[in-house]
């Protein structure tokens, strides 16, 4: 995939993808501390728990599966659900990957919901 330089064809998504690339260089999920990755679209909010050691997705949930709205309250519910599913699989600590999105609104609500559910970042 081509990532455009900062000011050349600098759409919001290209800038986000550049931020995502910088974040992913530092954030790594392992067997003990998998990575919680967030993706936002206009219709849903998706979360994955990923083990980067072997490149496998352990869990996947989105707002459509849990029948929640695509807003901050739905993100909090999604965070609670993913935390409950992680605790079932004996995952208590994670690394949070915001994927280039700003840490406010839905992303912050999701993180707060996961913390309320018992996950440690």
MDTraj code that builds the backbone (N, CA, C; nanometers):
import mdtraj as md
import numpy as np

residues = "UNK UNK UNK UNK UNK UNK UNK UNK UNK UNK UNK UNK UNK UNK UNK UNK UNK UNK UNK UNK UNK UNK UNK UNK UNK UNK UNK UNK UNK UNK UNK UNK UNK UNK UNK UNK UNK UNK UNK UNK UNK UNK UNK UNK UNK UNK UNK UNK UNK UNK UNK UNK UNK UNK UNK UNK UNK UNK UNK UNK UNK UNK UNK UNK UNK UNK UNK UNK UNK UNK UNK UNK UNK UNK UNK UNK UNK UNK UNK UNK UNK UNK UNK UNK UNK UNK UNK UNK UNK UNK UNK UNK UNK UNK UNK UNK UNK UNK UNK UNK UNK UNK UNK UNK UNK UNK UNK UNK UNK UNK UNK UNK UNK UNK UNK UNK UNK UNK UNK UNK UNK".split()
xyz = np.array([
    [0.0847, -0.1168, 0.0000],
    [0.0000, 0.0000, 0.0000],
    [0.0895, 0.1234, 0.0000],
    [0.0495, 0.2249, -0.0715],
    [0.1275, 0.3481, -0.0823],
    [0.0820, 0.4478, 0.0225],
    [0.1767, 0.4964, 0.1010],
    [0.1489, 0.6008, 0.1976],
    [0.2081, 0.7308, 0.1440],
    [0.1247, 0.8298, 0.1182],
    [0.1701, 0.9549, 0.0591],
    [0.2504, 1.0356, 0.1603],
    [0.3460, 1.1145, 0.1137],
    [0.4167, 1.2056, 0.2043],
    [0.3191, 1.3025, 0.2690],
    [0.3626, 1.3683, 0.3706],
    [0.2757, 1.4469, 0.4575],
    [0.1893, 1.5492, 0.3842],
    [0.2479, 1.6283, 0.2964],
    [0.1687, 1.7344, 0.2354],
    [0.1268, 1.7040, 0.0920],
    [0.1743, 1.5940, 0.0375],
    [0.1359, 1.5568, -0.0980],
    [0.0139, 1.4656, -0.0906],
    [-0.0967, 1.5096, -0.1426],
    [-0.2199, 1.4313, -0.1388],
    [-0.2544, 1.3939, 0.0055],
    [-0.2530, 1.4905, 0.0936],
    [-0.2691, 1.4657, 0.2362],
    [-0.4160, 1.4590, 0.2736],
    [-0.4802, 1.3483, 0.2444],
    [-0.6175, 1.3302, 0.2882],
    [-0.6163, 1.2904, 0.4356],
    [-0.7288, 1.2972, 0.4990],
    [-0.7376, 1.2611, 0.6402],
    [-0.6964, 1.1161, 0.6614],
    [-0.7392, 1.0293, 0.5680],
    [-0.7078, 0.8879, 0.5851],
    [-0.5589, 0.8605, 0.5635],
    [-0.4965, 0.9287, 0.4663],
    [-0.3534, 0.9087, 0.4454],
    [-0.2728, 0.9552, 0.5664],
    [-0.3133, 1.0662, 0.6262],
    [-0.2457, 1.1121, 0.7466],
    [-0.2659, 1.0137, 0.8613],
    [-0.3865, 0.9582, 0.8725],
    [-0.4121, 0.8578, 0.9770],
    [-0.3264, 0.7342, 0.9545],
    [-0.3119, 0.6910, 0.8284],
    [-0.2313, 0.5732, 0.7989],
    [-0.0843, 0.5964, 0.8309],
    [-0.0371, 0.7191, 0.8135],
    [0.0997, 0.7506, 0.8539],
    [0.1154, 0.7432, 1.0053],
    [0.0174, 0.7962, 1.0785],
    [0.0218, 0.7865, 1.2246],
    [0.0166, 0.6411, 1.2681],
    [-0.0668, 0.5615, 1.1991],
    [-0.0796, 0.4196, 1.2313],
    [0.0548, 0.3482, 1.2133],
    [0.1250, 0.3816, 1.1075],
    [0.2543, 0.3201, 1.0797],
    [0.3550, 0.3532, 1.1899],
    [0.3547, 0.4784, 1.2371],
    [0.4445, 0.5184, 1.3451],
    [0.4111, 0.4457, 1.4748],
    [0.2818, 0.4316, 1.5023],
    [0.2386, 0.3652, 1.6250],
    [0.2752, 0.2178, 1.6211],
    [0.2512, 0.1529, 1.5061],
    [0.2774, 0.0088, 1.4941],
    [0.4255, -0.0246, 1.5040],
    [0.5121, 0.0723, 1.4780],
    [0.6552, 0.0491, 1.4937],
    [0.6915, 0.0335, 1.6406],
    [0.6086, 0.0871, 1.7301],
    [0.6380, 0.0836, 1.8732],
    [0.5528, -0.0163, 1.9498],
    [0.4319, -0.0443, 1.9013],
    [0.3370, -0.1289, 1.9741],
    [0.3432, -0.2705, 1.9186],
    [0.3645, -0.3677, 2.0089],
    [0.3748, -0.5070, 1.9668],
    [0.3038, -0.5948, 2.0686],
    [0.2174, -0.6833, 2.0212],
    [0.1457, -0.7747, 2.1089],
    [0.2136, -0.9095, 2.1129],
    [0.2153, -0.9701, 2.2297],
    [0.2796, -1.1006, 2.2455],
    [0.1793, -1.2006, 2.3019],
    [0.2274, -1.3174, 2.3354],
    [0.1409, -1.4213, 2.3931],
    [0.0856, -1.3754, 2.5281],
    [0.1715, -1.3146, 2.6099],
    [0.1281, -1.2699, 2.7425],
    [0.0456, -1.1418, 2.7368],
    [0.0860, -1.0467, 2.6505],
    [0.0160, -0.9190, 2.6369],
    [-0.0213, -0.8977, 2.4914],
    [-0.1357, -0.9502, 2.4470],
    [-0.1760, -0.9293, 2.3077],
    [-0.2165, -0.7843, 2.2815],
    [-0.2283, -0.7509, 2.1546],
    [-0.2593, -0.6145, 2.1116],
    [-0.4090, -0.6021, 2.0855],
    [-0.4704, -0.4970, 2.1414],
    [-0.6098, -0.4655, 2.1134],
    [-0.6097, -0.3585, 2.0057],
    [-0.6546, -0.3942, 1.8854],
    [-0.6517, -0.3054, 1.7702],
    [-0.7929, -0.2552, 1.7408],
    [-0.8036, -0.1264, 1.7112],
    [-0.9325, -0.0606, 1.6882],
    [-0.9446, -0.0219, 1.5417],
    [-1.0650, -0.0362, 1.4851],
    [-1.0936, 0.0153, 1.3518],
    [-1.2298, 0.0819, 1.3547],
    [-1.2360, 0.2039, 1.3029],
    [-1.3617, 0.2777, 1.2966],
    [-1.4032, 0.2923, 1.1514],
    [-1.5311, 0.2693, 1.1245],
    [-1.5883, 0.3031, 0.9945],
    [-1.7143, 0.3842, 1.0214],
    [-1.7824, 0.4223, 0.9154],
    [-1.9039, 0.5003, 0.9348],
    [-2.0187, 0.4167, 0.9892],
    [-2.0124, 0.2855, 0.9713],
    [-2.1224, 0.1996, 1.0147],
    [-2.0939, 0.1206, 1.1408],
    [-1.9675, 0.0993, 1.1742],
    [-1.9359, 0.0130, 1.2876],
    [-1.8027, 0.0511, 1.3494],
    [-1.7807, -0.0059, 1.4651],
    [-1.6543, 0.0035, 1.5355],
    [-1.6093, -0.1406, 1.5596],
    [-1.4884, -0.1733, 1.5182],
    [-1.4396, -0.3108, 1.5287],
    [-1.3195, -0.3166, 1.6213],
    [-1.3080, -0.4290, 1.6934],
    [-1.1948, -0.4508, 1.7823],
    [-1.1416, -0.5917, 1.7598],
    [-1.0091, -0.6039, 1.7589],
    [-0.9445, -0.7341, 1.7476],
    [-0.8416, -0.7477, 1.8580],
    [-0.8285, -0.8673, 1.9109],
    [-0.7197, -0.9011, 2.0013],
    [-0.6243, -0.9867, 1.9196],
    [-0.4995, -0.9401, 1.9040],
    [-0.4054, -1.0026, 1.8112],
    [-0.2785, -1.0433, 1.8846],
    [-0.2319, -1.1654, 1.8562],
    [-0.1006, -1.2119, 1.9017],
    [-0.0045, -1.1905, 1.7860],
    [0.0857, -1.0927, 1.7981],
    [0.1767, -1.0597, 1.6892],
    [0.2930, -1.1572, 1.6777],
    [0.3152, -1.2410, 1.7796],
    [0.4232, -1.3396, 1.7708],
    [0.4003, -1.4360, 1.6552],
    [0.2766, -1.4838, 1.6435],
    [0.2458, -1.5759, 1.5335],
    [0.1447, -1.5178, 1.4347],
    [0.1079, -1.3905, 1.4501],
    [0.0211, -1.3231, 1.3540],
    [-0.1205, -1.3750, 1.3506],
    [-0.1745, -1.4149, 1.4641],
    [-0.3105, -1.4699, 1.4706],
    [-0.4035, -1.3771, 1.5472],
    [-0.5271, -1.3686, 1.5005],
    [-0.6311, -1.2955, 1.5709],
    [-0.6952, -1.3893, 1.6719],
    [-0.6931, -1.3505, 1.7973],
    [-0.7484, -1.4339, 1.9042],
    [-0.8985, -1.4112, 1.9172],
    [-0.9391, -1.2832, 1.9191],
    [-1.0810, -1.2466, 1.9325],
    [-1.1145, -1.1341, 1.8363],
    [-1.2409, -1.1286, 1.7975],
    [-1.2887, -1.0200, 1.7108],
    [-1.4329, -0.9890, 1.7479],
    [-1.4618, -0.8622, 1.7702],
    [-1.5985, -0.8175, 1.7961],
    [-1.6211, -0.6844, 1.7258],
    [-1.7463, -0.6560, 1.6942],
    [-1.7816, -0.5241, 1.6430],
    [-1.9191, -0.4848, 1.6953],
    [-1.9571, -0.3607, 1.6707],
    [-2.0823, -0.3101, 1.7260],
    [-2.2036, -0.3767, 1.6627],
    [-2.1907, -0.4298, 1.5433],
    [-2.3034, -0.4975, 1.4803],
    [-2.3290, -0.6331, 1.5470],
    [-2.2217, -0.7059, 1.5806],
    [-2.2378, -0.8365, 1.6469],
    [-2.3034, -0.8236, 1.7836],
    [-2.2685, -0.7173, 1.8569],
    [-2.3246, -0.7029, 1.9912],
    [-2.4521, -0.6182, 1.9919],
    [-2.4980, -0.5785, 1.8729],
    [-2.6205, -0.5013, 1.8555],
    [-2.6167, -0.3707, 1.9354],
    [-2.5087, -0.2945, 1.9160],
    [-2.4940, -0.1647, 1.9802],
    [-2.4859, -0.0569, 1.8729],
    [-2.5176, 0.0650, 1.9100],
    [-2.5087, 0.1761, 1.8162],
    [-2.3625, 0.2145, 1.7940],
    [-2.3371, 0.2836, 1.6842],
    [-2.2026, 0.3292, 1.6518],
    [-2.1811, 0.4687, 1.7120],
    [-2.1784, 0.4742, 1.8459],
    [-2.1541, 0.5995, 1.9164],
    [-2.0682, 0.5708, 2.0390],
    [-2.0483, 0.6697, 2.1229],
    [-1.9600, 0.6530, 2.2387],
    [-2.0156, 0.5490, 2.3363],
    [-2.1466, 0.5474, 2.3549],
    [-2.2064, 0.4494, 2.4467],
    [-2.1930, 0.3073, 2.3912],
    [-2.2110, 0.2915, 2.2612],
    [-2.1907, 0.1613, 2.1982],
    [-2.0457, 0.1167, 2.2073],
    [-1.9531, 0.2117, 2.1980],
    [-1.8116, 0.1795, 2.2113],
    [-1.7800, 0.1316, 2.3524],
    [-1.8429, 0.1936, 2.4521],
    [-1.8219, 0.1492, 2.5907],
    [-1.8733, 0.0067, 2.6100],
    [-1.9909, -0.0230, 2.5528],
    [-2.0446, -0.1596, 2.5607],
    [-1.9516, -0.2587, 2.4922],
    [-1.8976, -0.2184, 2.3766],
    [-1.8040, -0.3039, 2.3038],
    [-1.6785, -0.3297, 2.3871],
    [-1.6303, -0.2272, 2.4568],
    [-1.5146, -0.2445, 2.5446],
    [-1.5427, -0.3415, 2.6573],
    [-1.6624, -0.3320, 2.7161],
    [-1.7005, -0.4259, 2.8231],
    [-1.7085, -0.5690, 2.7705],
    [-1.7680, -0.5862, 2.6516],
    [-1.7829, -0.7204, 2.5934],
    [-1.6476, -0.7823, 2.5586],
    [-1.5576, -0.7026, 2.5008],
    [-1.4271, -0.7568, 2.4633],
    [-1.3471, -0.7904, 2.5885],
    [-1.3640, -0.7120, 2.6956],
    [-1.2954, -0.7425, 2.8214],
    [-1.3464, -0.8735, 2.8802],
    [-1.4786, -0.8945, 2.8760],
    [-1.5353, -1.0188, 2.9276],
    [-1.4859, -1.1390, 2.8468],
    [-1.4802, -1.1237, 2.7144],
    [-1.4324, -1.2330, 2.6299],
    [-1.2844, -1.2609, 2.6540],
    [-1.2058, -1.1564, 2.6787],
    [-1.0635, -1.1746, 2.7080],
    [-1.0436, -1.2465, 2.8405],
    [-1.1204, -1.2075, 2.9409],
    [-1.1063, -1.2713, 3.0715],
    [-1.1471, -1.4180, 3.0658],
    [-1.2423, -1.4528, 2.9780],
    [-1.2779, -1.5943, 2.9573],
    [-1.1594, -1.6733, 2.9042],
    [-1.0806, -1.6108, 2.8165],
    [-0.9640, -1.6757, 2.7570],
    [-0.8378, -1.6542, 2.8400],
    [-0.8561, -1.6048, 2.9653],
    [-0.7468, -1.5823, 3.0593],
    [-0.6447, -1.4800, 3.0104],
    [-0.6934, -1.3766, 2.9412],
    [-0.6095, -1.2638, 2.8997],
    [-0.6464, -1.1472, 2.9907],
    [-0.5513, -1.1023, 3.0721],
    [-0.5797, -0.9938, 3.1662],
    [-0.5098, -0.8640, 3.1293],
    [-0.3968, -0.8719, 3.0580],
    [-0.3222, -0.7532, 3.0194],
    [-0.3136, -0.7442, 2.8689],
    [-0.3288, -0.6223, 2.8163],
    [-0.3206, -0.6009, 2.6723],
    [-0.2377, -0.4770, 2.6424],
    [-0.2045, -0.4611, 2.5164],
    [-0.1409, -0.3396, 2.4650],
    [-0.2449, -0.2735, 2.3749],
    [-0.2717, -0.1446, 2.3960],
    [-0.3770, -0.0759, 2.3227],
    [-0.3197, -0.0115, 2.1976],
    [-0.3756, -0.0460, 2.0822],
    [-0.3348, 0.0100, 1.9535],
    [-0.4517, 0.0913, 1.8988],
    [-0.4393, 0.2244, 1.9012],
    [-0.5486, 0.3103, 1.8566],
    [-0.5487, 0.3280, 1.7057],
    [-0.4515, 0.2733, 1.6352],
    [-0.4464, 0.2679, 1.4884],
    [-0.4507, 0.4059, 1.4224],
    [-0.3871, 0.5045, 1.4826],
    [-0.3809, 0.6363, 1.4211],
    [-0.4987, 0.7262, 1.4527],
    [-0.5997, 0.6759, 1.5211],
    [-0.7137, 0.7586, 1.5594],
    [-0.6768, 0.8382, 1.6845],
    [-0.7350, 0.9561, 1.6992],
    [-0.7107, 1.0356, 1.8189],
    [-0.7758, 0.9668, 1.9383],
    [-0.7131, 0.9823, 2.0550],
    [-0.7632, 0.9184, 2.1759],
    [-0.8692, 1.0088, 2.2398],
    [-0.9859, 1.0112, 2.1779],
    [-1.1001, 1.0821, 2.2339],
    [-1.2249, 1.0246, 2.1688],
    [-1.3413, 1.0578, 2.2236],
    [-1.4669, 1.0111, 2.1647],
    [-1.4835, 0.8611, 2.1763],
    [-1.5076, 0.7957, 2.0637],
    [-1.5355, 0.6519, 2.0616],
    [-1.4160, 0.5692, 2.1078],
    [-1.2965, 0.6092, 2.0658],
    [-1.1767, 0.5320, 2.1005],
    [-1.1526, 0.5379, 2.2514],
    [-1.1701, 0.6553, 2.3105],
    [-1.1523, 0.6690, 2.4549],
    [-1.2613, 0.5924, 2.5302],
    [-1.3862, 0.5981, 2.4830],
    [-1.4959, 0.5248, 2.5463],
    [-1.4710, 0.3745, 2.5405],
    [-1.4197, 0.3278, 2.4278],
    [-1.3867, 0.1864, 2.4134],
    [-1.2805, 0.1456, 2.5149],
    [-1.1756, 0.2259, 2.5283],
    [-1.0682, 0.1957, 2.6233],
    [-1.1201, 0.1989, 2.7670],
    [-1.2034, 0.2973, 2.7989],
    [-1.2597, 0.3058, 2.9333],
    [-1.3494, 0.1857, 2.9634],
    [-1.4283, 0.1429, 2.8658],
    [-1.5127, 0.0249, 2.8836],
    [-1.4314, -0.1012, 2.9046],
    [-1.3202, -0.1139, 2.8328],
    [-1.2343, -0.2307, 2.8501],
    [-1.1696, -0.2293, 2.9893],
    [-1.1313, -0.1110, 3.0350],
    [-1.0748, -0.1010, 3.1718],
    [-1.1794, -0.1349, 3.2762],
    [-1.3033, -0.0872, 3.2555],
    [-1.4123, -0.1200, 3.3496],
    [-1.4376, -0.2695, 3.3521],
    [-1.4222, -0.3338, 3.2375],
    [-1.4452, -0.4776, 3.2293],
    [-1.3356, -0.5618, 3.2936],
    [-1.2210, -0.4996, 3.3284],
    [-1.1184, -0.5724, 3.4001],
    [-0.9864, -0.5886, 3.3266],
    [-0.9728, -0.5294, 3.2081],
    [-0.8454, -0.5404, 3.1357],
    [-0.7477, -0.4355, 3.1873],
    [-0.6200, -0.4711, 3.1855],
    [-0.5145, -0.3778, 3.2249],
    [-0.4352, -0.3402, 3.1037],
    [-0.4098, -0.2115, 3.0847],
    [-0.3325, -0.1618, 2.9703],
    [-0.1915, -0.1360, 3.0171],
])
top = md.Topology()
chain = top.add_chain()
for i, resn in enumerate(residues, 1):
    res = top.add_residue(resn, chain, resSeq=i)
    for name in ("N", "CA", "C"):
        top.add_atom(name, md.element.get_by_symbol(name[0]), res)
traj = md.Trajectory(xyz[None], top)
